[in-house]
Amino acid sequence: MRCRRSRPLAAVSAFAASVAPVGLFALLALVVFLPARAFAQAEAAPAEPASALAEHTPATLAPPPATQATAVVAKDPTAADASPTPSVAVREGRPAQAENTGRFEFGSYGRISVASDLRGGTGRPADIVAYGARVDEASYSEFELRREDTFGDNIKTRIVTTLALFPEFFHFTGNATDHIGVRNLYVQASYKDLTMWAGSRMYRGDDIYLLNWWPLDNQNTMGAGAMYKLGADTVIAGHAGMQRLENDSQFQQIPAVAPYGFGTVPVTTLDRPRTIETLKITHFVRNSENRHVFASDKAGFKVSLYGEAHQIAAGVRKETNPDVERALPSDTGYLVGAQLGYWTGERDTYVSLFLRHASGLAAYDPLATPTTYANDQSTHGTTENLIALSGNWEKEWFGVMAAAYVRFFRDGSPAPTSREKYDEGIVIARPQIYIGEHWGVGIEGSYQQRRYALINQDQDANLTASLLRGAILPYFSPTGRGSFKRPQIGLVYAVTSRNSGARSLYAAEDVFSQRKTEHFMGVLAEWWFNFSSYP
């Protein structure tokens, strides 16, 4: 795999550029016209019970956890976890009215670990690709409180608040003001087959558990969205929102003389949030009364088509010298992708394939900032192409999870060599042996590689960083055997062997640049329950 400046897939790019405006128009139509259609249908026809979109979803895959989920079928908020239909009371001759039936729910996701490097220090992550193995992930947790209500046969609401705890925790800082963030704070309402929401939301599809990664749709914005069910097997969903980072390219405040009195007041001179629109269409293929596709009624297949449009406005940033101003141009980008998924309905067995092409601003995560630009200081010319695969298989006392991806990233800089031009990939597998109903041992192996458009002077070739990792994970599972049964409490020992290219990515003073082998040994716990993070 030679590392050179690759030309974007011309046909894919041209097609995606042509459909981006259509996608935005479709999103507008979704938000504006579908509510009208739903209400019109309600007036013209009697109420019907909502169809169960996730009827044949594997039990342990729906609902999946907020930050680690490998569900093949997205959860249907209009059908799953719905409040019971309220009784109808007739009082003193007045028209019958439905009583409100509601409840509070609590859910959580979390992982916490502590490990040693067996050299007297704490264990450190050693991944060299963007989405590496999760055995050495930092501790993290989320707590969700939500209110579920049903108003009559057709109207349901959900109010969700999710707070997250980010590392480092008090035990490793001595600082009592731990990092707390708002991940969800939104209101969702459903009317028959239409669902709407507004607020702050983690808006996600399916992930690859072993890599702790959402390969296709993964948004964290302040905005609004809508989902509409077209029959029992097709769902169309759209969303628009914005996010802004406090960095040099998006936000700036400078001190100015106070209009009254003495001193200064802060004045915002740069305010450039990124605006993102998404559109997703998912179709399910399952057995029904009129169609028999699979041998088992528990099995199913789905295909999703997905698109994003990104925009950021122009602005002016004042440099250290107040007389110098730097113009920041407006920027745009788009992303198109697809997912194919198949599940058997037995023991969480499934397989998913993801494809994605991104261009311009959309090639960068919304929570990341580009470090290199084209000559016009935009991200024009930046491309990302990837293919990812994940799956799980279980039978009796044995199971195996596996995943892989290859990714080709090219920044928009005209320079032929750059650390922002690279190819990367990972192959990972975790076979597990279940000992009885509550004990198990996992053995994980992975290989990672990233090849840069840089010359390694020692080898007179492209700089190639690679590592090989093995891990053993004995655990106790109170809820039974299975790859996705939680909570789990266990031990982990991982050993990583890194080549000279991987070591060269660290500063000379860093021990990671000096050692070929890294150890990670500790205890870990992970849990998830009653979470509603998926649309």
LUMMISE-281021 format. One record per residue (C-alpha): residue number from 1; residue in three letters; x, y, z. Coordinates in steps of 0.05 Angstrom, whole numbers, padded with zeros to 5 digits. Example, Ala and Ser with C-alpha at 12.3 -4.5 7.8 and 13.67 -1.06 7.14 Angstrom:
2
<1,'ALA',<00246,-00090,00156>>
<2,'SER',<00273,-00021,00143>>
//
This chain:
535
<1,'MET',<00000,00000,00000>>
<2,'ARG',<00038,00060,-00025>>
<3,'CYS',<00026,00125,00011>>
<4,'ARG',<00018,00179,-00040>>
<5,'ARG',<-00032,00234,-00052>>
<6,'SER',<-00092,00196,-00078>>
<7,'ARG',<-00144,00226,-00123>>
<8,'PRO',<-00214,00227,-00094>>
<9,'LEU',<-00263,00178,-00124>>
<10,'ALA',<-00287,00224,-00179>>
<11,'ALA',<-00352,00188,-00192>>
<12,'VAL',<-00371,00184,-00118>>
<13,'SER',<-00351,00256,-00105>>
<14,'ALA',<-00390,00283,-00165>>
<15,'PHE',<-00451,00243,-00146>>
<16,'ALA',<-00448,00264,-00073>>
<17,'ALA',<-00439,00337,-00091>>
<18,'SER',<-00499,00333,-00137>>
<19,'VAL',<-00545,00301,-00085>>
<20,'ALA',<-00524,00345,-00026>>
<21,'PRO',<-00574,00401,-00044>>
<22,'VAL',<-00627,00348,-00055>>
<23,'GLY',<-00613,00320,00014>>
<24,'LEU',<-00622,00388,00046>>
<25,'PHE',<-00687,00398,00009>>
<26,'ALA',<-00710,00329,00031>>
<27,'LEU',<-00693,00346,00103>>
<28,'LEU',<-00733,00410,00098>>
<29,'ALA',<-00791,00371,00070>>
<30,'LEU',<-00786,00321,00126>>
<31,'VAL',<-00789,00373,00181>>
<32,'VAL',<-00842,00417,00149>>
<33,'PHE',<-00889,00372,00109>>
<34,'LEU',<-00890,00306,00146>>
<35,'PRO',<-00923,00334,00209>>
<36,'ALA',<-00978,00362,00165>>
<37,'ARG',<-00986,00294,00132>>
<38,'ALA',<-00989,00258,00198>>
<39,'PHE',<-01042,00304,00226>>
<40,'ALA',<-01083,00301,00162>>
<41,'GLN',<-01082,00224,00165>>
<42,'ALA',<-01104,00226,00237>>
<43,'GLU',<-01164,00269,00220>>
<44,'ALA',<-01184,00224,00161>>
<45,'ALA',<-01176,00156,00194>>
<46,'PRO',<-01188,00124,00262>>
<47,'ALA',<-01129,00113,00308>>
<48,'GLU',<-01088,00051,00296>>
<49,'PRO',<-01039,00018,00344>>
<50,'ALA',<-00967,00035,00329>>
<51,'SER',<-00930,-00021,00293>>
<52,'ALA',<-00870,-00050,00329>>
<53,'LEU',<-00812,-00031,00286>>
<54,'ALA',<-00762,-00069,00328>>
<55,'GLU',<-00807,-00129,00337>>
<56,'HIS',<-00753,-00179,00317>>
<57,'THR',<-00693,-00142,00345>>
<58,'PRO',<-00648,-00187,00386>>
<59,'ALA',<-00666,-00176,00459>>
<60,'THR',<-00597,-00158,00482>>
<61,'LEU',<-00585,-00112,00424>>
<62,'ALA',<-00644,-00066,00435>>
<63,'PRO',<-00637,-00018,00467>>
<64,'PRO',<-00561,-00014,00461>>
<65,'PRO',<-00519,00029,00509>>
<66,'ALA',<-00503,00101,00496>>
<67,'THR',<-00429,00096,00487>>
<68,'GLN',<-00420,00023,00471>>
<69,'ALA',<-00473,-00010,00429>>
<70,'THR',<-00471,-00059,00373>>
<71,'ALA',<-00545,-00063,00357>>
<72,'VAL',<-00562,-00078,00285>>
<73,'VAL',<-00632,-00050,00289>>
<74,'ALA',<-00644,00021,00314>>
<75,'LYS',<-00692,00027,00371>>
<76,'ASP',<-00762,00053,00354>>
<77,'PRO',<-00781,00106,00405>>
<78,'THR',<-00854,00104,00383>>
<79,'ALA',<-00861,00030,00398>>
<80,'ALA',<-00809,00008,00448>>
<81,'ASP',<-00815,00026,00522>>
<82,'ALA',<-00882,00058,00509>>
<83,'SER',<-00925,00073,00568>>
<84,'PRO',<-00988,00029,00575>>
<85,'THR',<-01050,00054,00540>>
<86,'PRO',<-01088,00095,00591>>
<87,'SER',<-01159,00078,00611>>
<88,'VAL',<-01215,00123,00588>>
<89,'ALA',<-01259,00154,00641>>
<90,'VAL',<-01327,00184,00630>>
<91,'ARG',<-01345,00234,00684>>
<92,'GLU',<-01413,00268,00694>>
<93,'GLY',<-01434,00264,00621>>
<94,'ARG',<-01371,00299,00594>>
<95,'PRO',<-01337,00271,00532>>
<96,'ALA',<-01290,00213,00546>>
<97,'GLN',<-01218,00235,00558>>
<98,'ALA',<-01155,00195,00563>>
<99,'GLU',<-01118,00199,00628>>
<100,'ASN',<-01044,00214,00628>>
<101,'THR',<-01001,00154,00645>>
<102,'GLY',<-00929,00171,00661>>
<103,'ARG',<-00867,00147,00697>>
<104,'PHE',<-00796,00167,00713>>
<105,'GLU',<-00739,00123,00687>>
<106,'PHE',<-00666,00119,00705>>
<107,'GLY',<-00611,00090,00661>>
<108,'SER',<-00535,00090,00659>>
<109,'TYR',<-00474,00070,00619>>
<110,'GLY',<-00405,00067,00650>>
<111,'ARG',<-00337,00037,00647>>
<112,'ILE',<-00283,00045,00699>>
<113,'SER',<-00213,00015,00701>>
<114,'VAL',<-00147,00024,00737>>
<115,'ALA',<-00084,-00008,00709>>
<116,'SER',<-00009,-00009,00717>>
<117,'ASP',<00045,-00010,00664>>
<118,'LEU',<00083,-00060,00708>>
<119,'ARG',<00140,-00010,00712>>
<120,'GLY',<00113,00031,00769>>
<121,'GLY',<00068,00077,00728>>
<122,'THR',<-00005,00076,00706>>
<123,'GLY',<-00026,00039,00644>>
<124,'ARG',<-00031,00083,00582>>
<125,'PRO',<-00069,00075,00516>>
<126,'ALA',<-00023,00052,00460>>
<127,'ASP',<-00067,00058,00398>>
<128,'ILE',<-00038,00091,00336>>
<129,'VAL',<-00100,00091,00292>>
<130,'ALA',<-00160,00137,00299>>
<131,'TYR',<-00205,00081,00325>>
<132,'GLY',<-00165,00030,00364>>
<133,'ALA',<-00179,-00027,00412>>
<134,'ARG',<-00219,-00009,00473>>
<135,'VAL',<-00184,-00052,00525>>
<136,'ASP',<-00145,00008,00550>>
<137,'GLU',<-00200,00061,00543>>
<138,'ALA',<-00204,00114,00597>>
<139,'SER',<-00258,00111,00650>>
<140,'TYR',<-00324,00145,00632>>
<141,'SER',<-00396,00145,00655>>
<142,'GLU',<-00465,00172,00637>>
<143,'PHE',<-00527,00179,00680>>
<144,'GLU',<-00595,00188,00648>>
<145,'LEU',<-00660,00211,00680>>
<146,'ARG',<-00722,00214,00636>>
<147,'ARG',<-00796,00223,00640>>
<148,'GLU',<-00842,00180,00597>>
<149,'ASP',<-00915,00201,00587>>
<150,'THR',<-00973,00177,00545>>
<151,'PHE',<-01031,00224,00528>>
<152,'GLY',<-01086,00183,00495>>
<153,'ASP',<-01073,00129,00443>>
<154,'ASN',<-01031,00171,00395>>
<155,'ILE',<-00989,00220,00434>>
<156,'LYS',<-00927,00202,00474>>
<157,'THR',<-00871,00246,00503>>
<158,'ARG',<-00802,00234,00529>>
<159,'ILE',<-00759,00285,00567>>
<160,'VAL',<-00686,00263,00573>>
<161,'THR',<-00629,00290,00614>>
<162,'THR',<-00561,00256,00610>>
<163,'LEU',<-00499,00278,00648>>
<164,'ALA',<-00430,00250,00635>>
<165,'LEU',<-00368,00243,00679>>
<166,'PHE',<-00304,00252,00639>>
<167,'PRO',<-00234,00233,00663>>
<168,'GLU',<-00189,00248,00698>>
<169,'PHE',<-00226,00231,00762>>
<170,'PHE',<-00212,00260,00831>>
<171,'HIS',<-00168,00202,00851>>
<172,'PHE',<-00116,00221,00799>>
<173,'THR',<-00120,00297,00803>>
<174,'GLY',<-00138,00315,00875>>
<175,'ASN',<-00185,00365,00844>>
<176,'ALA',<-00256,00359,00870>>
<177,'THR',<-00285,00394,00810>>
<178,'ASP',<-00289,00333,00764>>
<179,'HIS',<-00307,00342,00691>>
<180,'ILE',<-00382,00339,00682>>
<181,'GLY',<-00416,00349,00615>>
<182,'VAL',<-00487,00351,00587>>
<183,'ARG',<-00495,00298,00534>>
<184,'ASN',<-00571,00298,00527>>
<185,'LEU',<-00622,00350,00545>>
<186,'TYR',<-00682,00346,00499>>
<187,'VAL',<-00757,00336,00492>>
<188,'GLN',<-00785,00284,00444>>
<189,'ALA',<-00858,00278,00424>>
<190,'SER',<-00893,00225,00381>>
<191,'TYR',<-00959,00230,00345>>
<192,'LYS',<-00978,00164,00310>>
<193,'ASP',<-00920,00150,00262>>
<194,'LEU',<-00887,00217,00270>>
<195,'THR',<-00834,00231,00323>>
<196,'MET',<-00803,00300,00335>>
<197,'TRP',<-00750,00325,00383>>
<198,'ALA',<-00712,00388,00401>>
<199,'GLY',<-00653,00403,00446>>
<200,'SER',<-00584,00376,00459>>
<201,'ARG',<-00575,00305,00437>>
<202,'MET',<-00526,00249,00422>>
<203,'TYR',<-00557,00230,00355>>
<204,'ARG',<-00527,00163,00334>>
<205,'GLY',<-00536,00100,00294>>
<206,'ASP',<-00500,00033,00305>>
<207,'ASP',<-00430,00026,00331>>
<208,'ILE',<-00372,-00023,00330>>
<209,'TYR',<-00365,-00044,00402>>
<210,'LEU',<-00293,-00070,00400>>
<211,'LEU',<-00270,-00003,00374>>
<212,'ASN',<-00318,00042,00414>>
<213,'TRP',<-00334,00077,00348>>
<214,'TRP',<-00395,00098,00307>>
<215,'PRO',<-00372,00091,00234>>
<216,'LEU',<-00431,00127,00201>>
<217,'ASP',<-00477,00173,00240>>
<218,'ASN',<-00453,00203,00305>>
<219,'GLN',<-00475,00274,00320>>
<220,'ASN',<-00470,00316,00383>>
<221,'THR',<-00508,00380,00369>>
<222,'MET',<-00559,00430,00395>>
<223,'GLY',<-00616,00425,00346>>
<224,'ALA',<-00680,00388,00327>>
<225,'GLY',<-00702,00330,00285>>
<226,'ALA',<-00759,00287,00262>>
<227,'MET',<-00772,00214,00244>>
<228,'TYR',<-00829,00186,00204>>
<229,'LYS',<-00848,00113,00195>>
<230,'LEU',<-00871,00095,00124>>
<231,'GLY',<-00909,00032,00138>>
<232,'ALA',<-00880,-00022,00183>>
<233,'ASP',<-00811,-00029,00152>>
<234,'THR',<-00785,00039,00127>>
<235,'VAL',<-00763,00098,00169>>
<236,'ILE',<-00739,00166,00146>>
<237,'ALA',<-00704,00212,00196>>
<238,'GLY',<-00672,00280,00191>>
<239,'HIS',<-00639,00329,00239>>
<240,'ALA',<-00607,00398,00238>>
<241,'GLY',<-00564,00427,00292>>
<242,'MET',<-00501,00465,00309>>
<243,'GLN',<-00441,00461,00354>>
<244,'ARG',<-00383,00509,00369>>
<245,'LEU',<-00315,00498,00400>>
<246,'GLU',<-00278,00550,00440>>
<247,'ASN',<-00216,00553,00396>>
<248,'ASP',<-00181,00602,00350>>
<249,'SER',<-00221,00584,00289>>
<250,'GLN',<-00292,00587,00318>>
<251,'PHE',<-00296,00633,00378>>
<252,'GLN',<-00259,00694,00405>>
<253,'GLN',<-00272,00747,00457>>
<254,'ILE',<-00228,00808,00469>>
<255,'PRO',<-00228,00860,00526>>
<256,'ALA',<-00257,00927,00509>>
<257,'VAL',<-00264,00992,00548>>
<258,'ALA',<-00328,00990,00590>>
<259,'PRO',<-00380,01039,00564>>
<260,'TYR',<-00392,01065,00636>>
<261,'GLY',<-00346,01066,00695>>
<262,'PHE',<-00276,01036,00694>>
<263,'GLY',<-00244,00972,00670>>
<264,'THR',<-00260,00928,00611>>
<265,'VAL',<-00316,00883,00587>>
<266,'PRO',<-00310,00821,00542>>
<267,'VAL',<-00333,00831,00470>>
<268,'THR',<-00346,00773,00423>>
<269,'THR',<-00310,00786,00357>>
<270,'LEU',<-00312,00715,00328>>
<271,'ASP',<-00372,00669,00332>>
<272,'ARG',<-00373,00613,00279>>
<273,'PRO',<-00414,00552,00299>>
<274,'ARG',<-00413,00492,00252>>
<275,'THR',<-00483,00476,00225>>
<276,'ILE',<-00498,00404,00207>>
<277,'GLU',<-00558,00373,00172>>
<278,'THR',<-00568,00298,00167>>
<279,'LEU',<-00616,00253,00129>>
<280,'LYS',<-00624,00178,00138>>
<281,'ILE',<-00670,00126,00106>>
<282,'THR',<-00673,00056,00134>>
<283,'HIS',<-00711,-00003,00106>>
<284,'PHE',<-00721,-00069,00144>>
<285,'VAL',<-00732,-00137,00112>>
<286,'ARG',<-00766,-00187,00159>>
<287,'ASN',<-00817,-00243,00157>>
<288,'SER',<-00890,-00221,00161>>
<289,'GLU',<-00958,-00250,00148>>
<290,'ASN',<-00952,-00236,00074>>
<291,'ARG',<-00877,-00246,00065>>
<292,'HIS',<-00831,-00303,00086>>
<293,'VAL',<-00758,-00286,00072>>
<294,'PHE',<-00718,-00320,00127>>
<295,'ALA',<-00722,-00389,00158>>
<296,'SER',<-00732,-00358,00226>>
<297,'ASP',<-00781,-00303,00244>>
<298,'LYS',<-00727,-00275,00291>>
<299,'ALA',<-00679,-00261,00234>>
<300,'GLY',<-00677,-00196,00194>>
<301,'PHE',<-00639,-00151,00148>>
<302,'LYS',<-00634,-00076,00141>>
<303,'VAL',<-00603,-00025,00094>>
<304,'SER',<-00591,00048,00112>>
<305,'LEU',<-00572,00106,00067>>
<306,'TYR',<-00543,00166,00102>>
<307,'GLY',<-00520,00237,00085>>
<308,'GLU',<-00493,00299,00120>>
<309,'ALA',<-00482,00371,00099>>
<310,'HIS',<-00435,00417,00139>>
<311,'GLN',<-00428,00492,00137>>
<312,'ILE',<-00389,00545,00175>>
<313,'ALA',<-00393,00620,00163>>
<314,'ALA',<-00336,00668,00147>>
<315,'GLY',<-00306,00708,00202>>
<316,'VAL',<-00248,00753,00224>>
<317,'ARG',<-00200,00737,00280>>
<318,'LYS',<-00158,00788,00315>>
<319,'GLU',<-00087,00766,00327>>
<320,'THR',<-00043,00783,00387>>
<321,'ASN',<-00030,00851,00356>>
<322,'PRO',<-00098,00885,00357>>
<323,'ASP',<-00083,00919,00291>>
<324,'VAL',<-00076,00853,00254>>
<325,'GLU',<-00137,00815,00231>>
<326,'ARG',<-00139,00747,00198>>
<327,'ALA',<-00197,00732,00151>>
<328,'LEU',<-00227,00663,00159>>
<329,'PRO',<-00266,00640,00097>>
<330,'SER',<-00333,00604,00099>>
<331,'ASP',<-00327,00529,00091>>
<332,'THR',<-00372,00470,00072>>
<333,'GLY',<-00370,00395,00066>>
<334,'TYR',<-00413,00334,00055>>
<335,'LEU',<-00415,00260,00074>>
<336,'VAL',<-00451,00202,00042>>
<337,'GLY',<-00453,00131,00068>>
<338,'ALA',<-00490,00066,00075>>
<339,'GLN',<-00498,00008,00123>>
<340,'LEU',<-00520,-00064,00111>>
<341,'GLY',<-00538,-00106,00171>>
<342,'TYR',<-00562,-00177,00182>>
<343,'TRP',<-00581,-00211,00248>>
<344,'THR',<-00605,-00281,00264>>
<345,'GLY',<-00643,-00264,00328>>
<346,'GLU',<-00605,-00319,00365>>
<347,'ARG',<-00554,-00301,00419>>
<348,'ASP',<-00538,-00232,00391>>
<349,'THR',<-00509,-00260,00326>>
<350,'TYR',<-00503,-00207,00272>>
<351,'VAL',<-00458,-00176,00219>>
<352,'SER',<-00455,-00103,00195>>
<353,'LEU',<-00420,-00070,00137>>
<354,'PHE',<-00407,00006,00134>>
<355,'LEU',<-00386,00049,00075>>
<356,'ARG',<-00370,00124,00079>>
<357,'HIS',<-00343,00179,00035>>
<358,'ALA',<-00332,00250,00063>>
<359,'SER',<-00307,00313,00031>>
<360,'GLY',<-00286,00381,00057>>
<361,'LEU',<-00308,00401,00127>>
<362,'ALA',<-00348,00336,00137>>
<363,'ALA',<-00283,00296,00134>>
<364,'TYR',<-00268,00323,00204>>
<365,'ASP',<-00305,00303,00266>>
<366,'PRO',<-00350,00360,00290>>
<367,'LEU',<-00312,00361,00356>>
<368,'ALA',<-00244,00364,00320>>
<369,'THR',<-00209,00424,00289>>
<370,'PRO',<-00171,00420,00222>>
<371,'THR',<-00097,00434,00229>>
<372,'THR',<-00080,00440,00155>>
<373,'TYR',<-00117,00476,00099>>
<374,'ALA',<-00119,00488,00025>>
<375,'ASN',<-00088,00551,-00004>>
<376,'ASP',<-00152,00590,00008>>
<377,'GLN',<-00151,00570,00082>>
<378,'SER',<-00211,00525,00074>>
<379,'THR',<-00217,00449,00078>>
<380,'HIS',<-00232,00444,00003>>
<381,'GLY',<-00198,00383,-00026>>
<382,'THR',<-00199,00343,00039>>
<383,'THR',<-00226,00272,00030>>
<384,'GLU',<-00239,00211,00072>>
<385,'ASN',<-00260,00142,00048>>
<386,'LEU',<-00271,00082,00092>>
<387,'ILE',<-00301,00013,00096>>
<388,'ALA',<-00315,-00021,00162>>
<389,'LEU',<-00341,-00089,00183>>
<390,'SER',<-00364,-00116,00250>>
<391,'GLY',<-00399,-00178,00276>>
<392,'ASN',<-00414,-00226,00333>>
<393,'TRP',<-00428,-00300,00335>>
<394,'GLU',<-00448,-00342,00396>>
<395,'LYS',<-00466,-00414,00406>>
<396,'GLU',<-00471,-00453,00471>>
<397,'TRP',<-00405,-00442,00510>>
<398,'PHE',<-00368,-00403,00456>>
<399,'GLY',<-00373,-00334,00424>>
<400,'VAL',<-00330,-00288,00381>>
<401,'MET',<-00333,-00214,00366>>
<402,'ALA',<-00293,-00186,00308>>
<403,'ALA',<-00284,-00120,00270>>
<404,'ALA',<-00239,-00087,00218>>
<405,'TYR',<-00234,-00023,00179>>
<406,'VAL',<-00190,00011,00127>>
<407,'ARG',<-00190,00087,00121>>
<408,'PHE',<-00157,00134,00071>>
<409,'PHE',<-00150,00206,00093>>
<410,'ARG',<-00122,00264,00051>>
<411,'ASP',<-00122,00336,00075>>
<412,'GLY',<-00131,00395,00028>>
<413,'SER',<-00060,00421,00035>>
<414,'PRO',<-00022,00425,-00031>>
<415,'ALA',<00040,00398,00003>>
<416,'PRO',<00057,00328,-00024>>
<417,'THR',<00080,00305,00044>>
<418,'SER',<00042,00313,00108>>
<419,'ARG',<00022,00277,00172>>
<420,'GLU',<-00050,00292,00151>>
<421,'LYS',<-00044,00247,00090>>
<422,'TYR',<-00046,00174,00111>>
<423,'ASP',<-00077,00105,00103>>
<424,'GLU',<-00095,00066,00165>>
<425,'GLY',<-00131,00004,00188>>
<426,'ILE',<-00142,-00047,00243>>
<427,'VAL',<-00162,-00120,00248>>
<428,'ILE',<-00187,-00144,00316>>
<429,'ALA',<-00221,-00206,00344>>
<430,'ARG',<-00243,-00228,00414>>
<431,'PRO',<-00262,-00301,00421>>
<432,'GLN',<-00294,-00318,00488>>
<433,'ILE',<-00304,-00382,00527>>
<434,'TYR',<-00364,-00383,00574>>
<435,'ILE',<-00352,-00422,00637>>
<436,'GLY',<-00420,-00439,00664>>
<437,'GLU',<-00472,-00384,00662>>
<438,'HIS',<-00435,-00328,00697>>
<439,'TRP',<-00360,-00335,00684>>
<440,'GLY',<-00320,-00325,00621>>
<441,'VAL',<-00251,-00313,00590>>
<442,'GLY',<-00239,-00269,00529>>
<443,'ILE',<-00175,-00270,00489>>
<444,'GLU',<-00166,-00210,00444>>
<445,'GLY',<-00116,-00200,00388>>
<446,'SER',<-00108,-00139,00342>>
<447,'TYR',<-00061,-00110,00290>>
<448,'GLN',<-00059,-00035,00274>>
<449,'GLN',<-00022,00003,00220>>
<450,'ARG',<-00018,00074,00195>>
<451,'ARG',<00024,00095,00134>>
<452,'TYR',<00040,00169,00125>>
<453,'ALA',<00058,00211,00065>>
<454,'LEU',<00125,00224,00099>>
<455,'ILE',<00193,00195,00086>>
<456,'ASN',<00226,00154,00140>>
<457,'GLN',<00299,00176,00133>>
<458,'ASP',<00325,00112,00166>>
<459,'GLN',<00290,00066,00117>>
<460,'ASP',<00284,00112,00056>>
<461,'ALA',<00210,00094,00051>>
<462,'ASN',<00143,00120,00074>>
<463,'LEU',<00137,00126,00149>>
<464,'THR',<00097,00065,00172>>
<465,'ALA',<00074,00057,00244>>
<466,'SER',<00047,-00010,00266>>
<467,'LEU',<00033,-00050,00329>>
<468,'LEU',<00011,-00119,00350>>
<469,'ARG',<-00030,-00128,00414>>
<470,'GLY',<-00054,-00188,00453>>
<471,'ALA',<-00099,-00188,00514>>
<472,'ILE',<-00133,-00236,00562>>
<473,'LEU',<-00197,-00215,00598>>
<474,'PRO',<-00226,-00262,00651>>
<475,'TYR',<-00293,-00236,00678>>
<476,'PHE',<-00355,-00248,00720>>
<477,'SER',<-00423,-00234,00688>>
<478,'PRO',<-00481,-00232,00738>>
<479,'THR',<-00534,-00230,00683>>
<480,'GLY',<-00509,-00292,00646>>
<481,'ARG',<-00467,-00312,00587>>
<482,'GLY',<-00462,-00270,00524>>
<483,'SER',<-00419,-00218,00489>>
<484,'PHE',<-00465,-00161,00508>>
<485,'LYS',<-00488,-00182,00576>>
<486,'ARG',<-00475,-00128,00628>>
<487,'PRO',<-00453,-00112,00681>>
<488,'GLN',<-00385,-00145,00680>>
<489,'ILE',<-00328,-00144,00729>>
<490,'GLY',<-00261,-00171,00707>>
<491,'LEU',<-00186,-00168,00699>>
<492,'VAL',<-00147,-00146,00638>>
<493,'TYR',<-00075,-00158,00617>>
<494,'ALA',<-00052,-00131,00550>>
<495,'VAL',<00017,-00130,00519>>
<496,'THR',<00033,-00087,00458>>
<497,'SER',<00093,-00092,00412>>
<498,'ARG',<00108,-00029,00371>>
<499,'ASN',<00154,-00019,00312>>
<500,'SER',<00203,00039,00305>>
<501,'GLY',<00153,00079,00264>>
<502,'ALA',<00102,00076,00321>>
<503,'ARG',<00155,00097,00372>>
<504,'SER',<00175,00156,00328>>
<505,'LEU',<00106,00187,00336>>
<506,'TYR',<00124,00206,00408>>
<507,'ALA',<00172,00260,00433>>
<508,'ALA',<00242,00234,00447>>
<509,'GLU',<00233,00247,00521>>
<510,'ASP',<00170,00204,00524>>
<511,'VAL',<00183,00132,00547>>
<512,'PHE',<00136,00109,00491>>
<513,'SER',<00189,00131,00442>>
<514,'GLN',<00241,00089,00477>>
<515,'ARG',<00206,00024,00493>>
<516,'LYS',<00186,-00029,00443>>
<517,'THR',<00138,-00065,00490>>
<518,'GLU',<00082,-00038,00533>>
<519,'HIS',<00043,-00073,00588>>
<520,'PHE',<-00027,-00057,00614>>
<521,'MET',<-00053,-00097,00673>>
<522,'GLY',<-00111,-00079,00718>>
<523,'VAL',<-00184,-00088,00736>>
<524,'LEU',<-00244,-00062,00699>>
<525,'ALA',<-00319,-00058,00704>>
<526,'GLU',<-00372,-00041,00652>>
<527,'TRP',<-00447,-00033,00655>>
<528,'TRP',<-00507,-00007,00616>>
<529,'PHE',<-00581,-00010,00630>>
<530,'ASN',<-00646,00025,00611>>
<531,'PHE',<-00614,00075,00564>>
<532,'SER',<-00650,00113,00508>>
<533,'SER',<-00592,00144,00470>>
<534,'TYR',<-00613,00119,00402>>
<535,'PRO',<-00664,00154,00357>>
//
